[in-house]
Each structure stands twice: as C-alpha cells, then as structure tokens.
C-alpha cells in the first residue's frame, strides 16, 4: 500500500474517533440537568465538570489527534453521573432498593 492509502485510512479513523468524542461530549452536556438534583453527591458533580474541562483543555495524556483519552474520561463521567442519579432516585417498585438491584 502506498502513502496515499495510509493517509486516507488515518483520516477516516481520526474522523471516526472525533465523532465518537463529540457524541459523548454532547451526551455529557445533556446529562447536566442531573447536576441540579440535590440527591447526587458533590463528587459526581465535580467529575462531570472535570470531564468537560479535560475534554476542551489543550493538556492531554495522549496528543489531541487521538481522542481515546477524552472518550474514556467522558464515558467515566457519564457512567458515574447516571449511576449516582439512579442510586439517588427512589424506586418505582415498593420495597425494592435501587442500589441493590441488578
């Protein structure tokens, strides 16, 4: 394979990873309404803001053309925020504790 094919493959992969990072970034922004919920611990709210700041900051663990570290941080923030919201929300079923439900 010549250099032109590698350039095309690299560009397609970079665009794909950038799109995935953008989708996760907007999912985190959509989840910001959970920040106003009083039942969610401050630690999870701080993780949300830290993920946003890390994503837009020029300082990264891996240089910016590779968004794998940004995607990982955003996924961690989403998972933590939604888990905290699920634990804080009362169960719809009587007698079932949401934190122990699988």
Secondary structure, DSSP 8 states (H G I E B T S, - for coil): --HHHHHHHHHHHHHHHHHHHHHHHHHHHHGGGGGG-TTS-HHHHHHHHHHHHHHHSS--SS-TT--HHHHHHHHHHHHHHHHHHHHHS--SSTT--GGG--
